[in-house]
């Protein structure tokens, strides 16, 4: 996923994918995280970080 695509996302669109992105990165659904209270910029930064973690985990899994 590129920044270009998510640069067009609305807050609603981020809110629709945050739980899945968190689960992909950490293996569990988020609890107690009120993404609806976050700004659009915070959601974008968190989404990119979660995607990065998930990619690193996938790479590690392939190598081990």
N, CA, C and O of each residue as an XYZ file, in Angstrom:
256
protein
N       0.858     -1.182      0.000
C       0.000      0.000      0.000
C       0.896      1.234      0.000
O       1.903      1.289      0.706
N       0.526      2.182     -0.772
C       1.352      3.374     -0.862
C       0.696      4.539     -0.139
O      -0.516      4.562      0.073
N       1.517      5.490      0.228
C       1.001      6.707      0.857
C       0.026      7.426     -0.049
O      -0.921      8.052      0.426
N       0.252      7.340     -1.373
C      -0.629      8.035     -2.316
C      -2.078      7.601     -2.156
O      -2.991      8.426     -2.195
N      -2.283      6.311     -1.977
C      -3.642      5.795     -1.842
C      -4.274      6.274     -0.539
O      -5.391      6.793     -0.533
N      -3.549      6.095      0.562
C      -4.162      6.451      1.848
C      -4.236      7.956      2.068
O      -4.965      8.418      2.947
N      -3.500      8.715      1.291
C      -3.622     10.167      1.388
C      -5.028     10.641      1.028
O      -5.436     11.736      1.415
N      -5.763      9.822      0.292
C      -7.119     10.191     -0.107
C      -8.180      9.650      0.853
O      -9.359      9.976      0.717
N      -7.770      8.827      1.822
C      -8.723      8.214      2.745
C      -9.298      9.234      3.712
O      -8.623     10.179      4.120
N     -10.540      9.028      4.065
C     -11.193      9.835      5.095
C     -10.993      9.148      6.446
O     -10.540      8.005      6.520
N     -11.339      9.861      7.493
C     -11.253      9.275      8.831
C     -12.105      8.012      8.908
O     -11.697      7.019      9.511
N     -13.281      8.050      8.302
C     -14.178      6.889      8.313
C     -13.507      5.679      7.674
O     -13.641      4.559      8.167
N     -12.787      5.902      6.584
C     -12.112      4.790      5.911
C     -11.008      4.200      6.783
O     -10.842      2.982      6.833
N     -10.258      5.052      7.465
C      -9.247      4.533      8.386
C      -9.904      3.743      9.510
O      -9.433      2.663      9.867
N     -10.975      4.265     10.063
C     -11.645      3.579     11.170
C     -12.142      2.196     10.756
O     -12.226      1.297     11.593
N     -12.467      2.016      9.497
C     -12.948      0.727      9.005
C     -11.844     -0.324      8.924
O     -12.145     -1.518      8.917
N     -10.583      0.081      8.863
C      -9.497     -0.884      8.695
C      -8.551     -0.992      9.893
O      -7.694     -1.875      9.913
N      -8.687     -0.124     10.880
C      -7.710     -0.097     11.969
C      -7.686     -1.391     12.779
O      -6.605     -1.860     13.136
N      -8.820     -1.970     13.073
C      -8.849     -3.198     13.864
C      -8.138     -4.335     13.128
O      -7.375     -5.089     13.732
N      -8.389     -4.453     11.831
C      -7.724     -5.493     11.042
C      -6.219     -5.244     10.961
O      -5.425     -6.178     11.076
N      -5.831     -3.998     10.764
C      -4.406     -3.676     10.677
C      -3.707     -3.980     11.996
O      -2.591     -4.499     12.006
N      -4.360     -3.658     13.102
C      -3.795     -3.943     14.425
C      -3.635     -5.453     14.610
O      -2.604     -5.920     15.094
N      -4.655     -6.205     14.224
C      -4.599     -7.667     14.349
C      -3.501     -8.243     13.471
O      -2.792     -9.157     13.893
N      -3.348     -7.732     12.270
C      -2.272     -8.198     11.384
C      -0.898     -7.954     12.014
O       0.009     -8.771     11.858
N      -0.745     -6.852     12.714
C       0.546     -6.497     13.310
C       0.812     -7.223     14.618
O       1.943     -7.631     14.883
N      -0.230     -7.391     15.447
C      -0.017     -7.888     16.805
C      -0.675     -9.235     17.102
O      -0.453     -9.810     18.168
N      -1.477     -9.740     16.176
C      -2.083    -11.046     16.367
C      -3.359    -11.059     17.189
O      -3.980    -12.110     17.342
N      -3.757     -9.928     17.714
C      -4.988     -9.803     18.498
C      -5.694     -8.510     18.118
O      -5.080     -7.585     17.584
N      -6.970     -8.459     18.396
C      -7.732     -7.227     18.152
C      -7.384     -6.195     19.226
O      -7.090     -6.561     20.364
N      -7.417     -4.926     18.875
C      -7.114     -3.896     19.872
C      -8.221     -3.800     20.917
O      -9.402     -3.973     20.616
N      -7.820     -3.527     22.120
C      -8.782     -3.319     23.205
C      -8.449     -1.996     23.888
O      -7.290     -1.715     24.193
N      -9.458     -1.207     24.119
C      -9.265      0.039     24.845
C      -8.656      1.168     24.032
O      -8.353      2.228     24.579
N      -8.476      0.959     22.746
C      -7.940      2.016     21.888
C      -9.123      2.703     21.223
O      -9.875      2.075     20.477
N      -9.282      3.967     21.488
C     -10.418      4.721     20.954
C      -9.995      5.465     19.693
O      -9.805      6.681     19.691
N      -9.855      4.690     18.623
C      -9.425      5.281     17.358
C     -10.372      6.391     16.900
O      -9.949      7.315     16.207
N     -11.626      6.308     17.275
C     -12.588      7.327     16.834
C     -12.248      8.708     17.389
O     -12.705      9.719     16.855
N     -11.458      8.758     18.448
C     -11.060     10.035     19.052
C      -9.750     10.569     18.468
O      -9.326     11.673     18.808
N      -9.122      9.805     17.608
C      -7.845     10.201     17.023
C      -8.071     11.106     15.820
O      -9.109     11.039     15.160
N      -7.093     11.946     15.547
C      -7.154     12.801     14.359
C      -6.836     11.971     13.115
O      -6.313     10.861     13.208
N      -7.154     12.521     11.975
C      -6.850     11.848     10.712
C      -5.345     11.596     10.577
O      -4.936     10.520     10.142
N      -4.535     12.563     10.941
C      -3.077     12.406     10.857
C      -2.584     11.308     11.793
O      -1.706     10.527     11.425
N      -3.143     11.243     12.999
C      -2.755     10.187     13.942
C      -3.141      8.813     13.408
O      -2.368      7.861     13.520
N      -4.325      8.708     12.831
C      -4.764      7.436     12.267
C      -3.853      6.998     11.122
O      -3.487      5.826     11.030
N      -3.491      7.929     10.260
C      -2.606      7.600      9.146
C      -1.253      7.108      9.652
O      -0.743      6.094      9.177
N      -0.678      7.817     10.606
C       0.621      7.420     11.159
C       0.542      6.040     11.803
O       1.425      5.208     11.597
N      -0.497      5.796     12.573
C      -0.676      4.503     13.236
C      -0.868      3.393     12.202
O      -0.290      2.315     12.336
N      -1.670      3.649     11.181
C      -1.912      2.650     10.141
C      -0.607      2.285      9.450
O      -0.331      1.104      9.241
N       0.195      3.275      9.094
C       1.471      3.010      8.432
C       2.403      2.219      9.345
O       3.102      1.318      8.882
N       2.419      2.541     10.624
C       3.253      1.809     11.568
C       2.783      0.355     11.685
O       3.600     -0.566     11.687
N       1.460      0.155     11.783
C       0.925     -1.202     11.882
C       1.244     -2.011     10.629
O       1.577     -3.193     10.722
N       1.146     -1.392      9.473
C       1.484     -2.076      8.218
C       2.964     -2.461      8.194
O       3.323     -3.542      7.729
N       3.801     -1.583      8.690
C       5.234     -1.858      8.738
C       5.526     -3.032      9.675
O       6.313     -3.915      9.334
N       4.908     -3.043     10.830
C       5.091     -4.148     11.783
C       4.618     -5.457     11.169
O       5.300     -6.476     11.274
N       3.459     -5.434     10.532
C       2.920     -6.648      9.904
C       3.872     -7.159      8.820
O       4.089     -8.365      8.711
N       4.434     -6.267      8.029
C       5.374     -6.664      6.974
C       6.642     -7.266      7.579
O       7.157     -8.265      7.077
N       7.141     -6.663      8.652
C       8.325     -7.201      9.331
C       8.031     -8.591      9.887
O       8.870     -9.487      9.795
N       6.841     -8.772     10.466
C       6.465    -10.083     11.006
C       6.386    -11.126      9.901
O       6.838    -12.256     10.084
N       5.820    -10.762      8.762
C       5.735    -11.688      7.633
C       7.123    -12.067      7.133
O       7.377    -13.231      6.824
N       8.013    -11.098      7.055
C       9.387    -11.360      6.624
C      10.070    -12.312      7.600
O      10.730    -13.261      7.176
N       9.923    -12.076      8.883
C      10.513    -12.931      9.901
C       9.973    -14.343      9.771
O      10.740    -15.304      9.833
N       8.660    -14.487      9.592
C       8.037    -15.797      9.440
C       8.607    -16.549      8.232
O       8.842    -17.755      8.309
N       8.828    -15.850      7.130
C       9.392    -16.491      5.941
C      10.817    -16.974      6.167
O      11.237    -17.990      5.612
N      11.555    -16.236      6.986
C      12.958    -16.557      7.211
C      13.185    -17.609      8.295
O      14.266    -18.193      8.378
N      12.166    -17.853      9.128
C      12.365    -18.779     10.258
C      11.392    -19.894     10.247
O      11.428    -20.753     11.127
